[in-house]
Amino acid sequence: QVQLVESGGGLVQPGGSLRLSCAASGINFSIYAMAWYRQAPGKQRELVATISTGGTTDYADSVKGRFTISRDNSKNTMYLQMNSLKPEDTAVYYCNAKRLKLGYWGQGTQVTVSS
């Protein structure tokens, strides 16, 4: 059974930092491209950052320079380091694992940026 479990969300003040984790089980993690998505209330889910099996990363323009995606294949875990957080970063953050036509989602973790 495939499971992606996000953690690390919470309430943070503007300018603060959070580190999200996505722990995977039931898949050969190292051969899956991974990504973080987010969905704010009333908005469509949007892509935040991606990391390939080889470690190549890409980011949405809105988070470039503030967020860093990484993966540790030895721990079957992906991370999202979020710095200089803004109120507009408030959303439920989801991790995604993709390989060919296979795709899996986590249940999401809430990030709220507010003073």
Disulfide bonds with the S-S distance in Angstrom:
Cys22-Cys95 2.16
